[in-house]
Amino acid sequence: MRSPKLAALELKRFGRGKLPRAALVAILLLPLLYGALYLYSFWDPYSRLDKIPVALVNEDRGATTDGKKINAGDDITKGLLDSNTFAWHQVSDAEAREGVEDGTYYLSLTMPGDFSSRIASSSGDSPETGALRVRTNDANNYIVGQISRTVFSEVRTAASTKSSRTFLDKIFISFSDIHDATAKAAKGASDLKQGVDKAKKGSKDLANGLKDAKTGSGDLAAGMKKLDKGAKDVESGSRKVADGTQSLADKVNGTADKVRPYLANNGRSIRDTARLVSDSATAVRHNLDVLAKRAPVIRSAAHVADDELAKIHQEECAARPEAAAEFPEICAKLKKASVAADDVATIADDVHELTKDSKGDLKTLDARLVKLTKQADELARRAPHLDEDVEDAIRKINELNAGARKVAAGAEKLHTGISGAKTGSVNLDTGVGKLKKGAGDLDGGLFKLADGSGTLASGLKDGVDRIPDYDEQDRDRRTEVMADPVQLASQSMHKAPNYGTGFAPYFIPLSLWVGAMVAYMIIQPLNRRALAAGGSAWRIALAGWLPVAAIGILQVAALMSVLHWGLGLQMDRAAGTVGFLALVTCCFSAIIQWLNARFGAAGRILVLAVLMLQLTSAGGTYPVQTSPGFFNAVHPFLPMTYVVEALRRLITGGGIGPVWQACAVLAAFTLGALALTAVSARRKQVWTLDRLHPELTL
């Protein structure tokens, strides 16, 4: 008899009576208990977290910073209540502690009284860390504790980001304040440089003016020295003339009775004396001419020097109080030089008044000298004949003496005035020389100051360019970025919509394995009639495998129908998923058939052991890399490993390379298991005492 007929006969047994039929239906529906029912129990638990009671304690008293009220605890409380993350219950801290302990609440979140003040301190001088207190109790539920850690981590991050924004916003405002202050400083430095440049120009003009003034004062001093020497010579000569005429007059007047004999006897001596008087008067007249010519030049130079120094003092000191305050010593010396120049100008005016023709003093003196010269010449000419004219001579001698005395007095007065002017001009020249040196030092100092102020202005301008100045919009954008600089750009490829979809690749093969395992509890792995008839080993193996494989395909249809239309499981490749599961159930049936055929009653225990080994090493929940080394070692050698990986690609999407690999592996396992079952069938055709009296029966 062929294998399909043997398989059909095996299934016909379940049509005889109600109980076998019920057993067959139970076998068909058994995978639903492991697959559909179990997945349904936690299909989407995260969508129902709002049913979990959690205590929320807000003891925050709030805080005030920069005139603004901060209530971080209230803000977080409002956000949590609006989020519906858990079933929040606002209670006191004592109630929360007691509730977590007795299981009323799975966990609690507490915001302490100083929570806002600690957050506000982040922008102050003594920043402190604000702490959210979470209280869990794994005795209530371990998974809820794990979920809460993720949720509260997000709450902490949000609170930290808000606190950081406040702190960073103050930093950016400070940057703007520093930028504005530095900009003002740069403008002040620029104004300072302009002022220093003007002062430097003024100091240069001052130095040049004082240089010219020094030249003029030097010329004035030299001229006054020469004029003083000439005046001294005039005074000396006129004094000699006066002494000579006085001596002559004394002799003449004292010896009036003896004049005639004296004149007669001393005519030559009188002639020589008269010629001396004439020569001296001529010399005096010459010096008066020099004095008259140089006096206007000296007066003009004195006034130029006086005006120049007065102008410099007015422009650089009187009109600029800041300069007078910065260079008091130079301004004081400049004032003294101006006063001295004014004195010299006054003396020069006096000399000029003395020498000009308007008053006639010098002209009168010159006229007298002319007259004296003429008289002396006339006397010298007539000296040999004076005895003839004694009375007339005595009269003329007395007149000559009186004129000589007046000339001597005028020359003395002139010399005294010119000596004073000479001293003033020398002092003026010395003072102007000191001022010139001070002005040079001032110009050099202002040059360094101008260079330094330029460097300062340039440096401050560069500083302004480097200090950021953010407007409100830019400040808000930068504060937001720096408060939360790293964001998770999450991109989920082929995302599972819920928890149940993610675990379906793990529980579906589990349910099919259990379905095949239970099927072989009521269906013989090897047909006894075929064994007794001595049929082909392969035919016997196929006859025992086909009924369970057929039941498995029906189990796949029932299970996937319930998962898809009942629970809403969406498959990226629905037809491929169903076809692949048909191959899976055929493979599992072949493996379980061989274990039962080869080991008998003990094989059923081995089926459970292989199931547990596959569940722990398939990586259906956590990645297999997180499991101990033993499970990593057996992971590649068990069929469920490839089934889980392939179902993930078929249900949630992705490349189908693992699917083809799984098909190849499952086909190999199927053929291998059927071959081993055929070997076991050949052995079972020989009866032994162990088969007649087995040591263990189930």
Salt bridges, closest charged atoms under 4 A:
GLU10 OE2 - ARG13 NH2 2.59
ASP66 OD2 - LYS170 NZ 3.00
ASP75 OD2 - LYS162 NZ 2.50
ASP82 OD2 - LYS78 NZ 3.06
ASP93 OD2 - ARG97 NH2 3.95
ASP93 OD1 - ARG135 NH2 3.72
ASP114 OD2 - ARG118 NE 2.76
GLU128 OE2 - ARG118 NH1 3.88
ASP169 OD1 - ARG475 NE 3.17
ASP180 OD1 - HIS179 ND1 3.60
ASP191 OD2 - LYS187 NZ 3.22
ASP197 OD2 - LYS193 NZ 3.05
ASP205 OD2 - LYS201 NZ 3.32
ASP228 OD1 - HIS415 NE2 3.50
ASP228 OD2 - LYS422 NZ 3.67
ASP233 OD2 - LYS229 NZ 3.53
GLU235 OE1 - HIS415 ND1 2.60
ASP272 OD1 - ARG271 NE 3.87
GLU316 OE1 - ARG320 NH1 3.31
GLU322 OE2 - ARG320 NE 3.55
GLU329 OE2 - LYS333 NZ 3.47
ASP349 OD1 - ARG299 NE 2.65
ASP349 OD1 - HIS303 NE2 2.62
GLU353 OE2 - LYS356 NZ 2.81
ASP366 OD1 - ARG285 NE 2.78
GLU378 OE2 - ARG381 NH2 2.07
GLU388 OE2 - HIS385 ND1 3.99
ASP389 OD2 - ARG382 NH2 3.91
ASP392 OD1 - ARG395 NH2 2.38
ASP392 OD2 - LYS396 NZ 3.18
GLU399 OE2 - ARG395 NH1 3.11
GLU412 OE1 - ARG239 NH2 3.55
ASP429 OD1 - LYS214 NZ 3.14
ASP441 OD2 - LYS437 NZ 3.38
ASP465 OD2 - LYS461 NZ 3.82
ASP469 OD2 - HIS179 ND1 3.61
ASP474 OD1 - ARG477 NH2 2.69
ASP474 OD2 - ARG478 NE 3.27
GLU480 OE2 - ARG165 NH2 4.00
ASP572 OD2 - ARG573 NH1 3.51
GLU645 OE1 - ARG648 NH1 3.91
GLU645 OE2 - ARG649 NH2 3.55
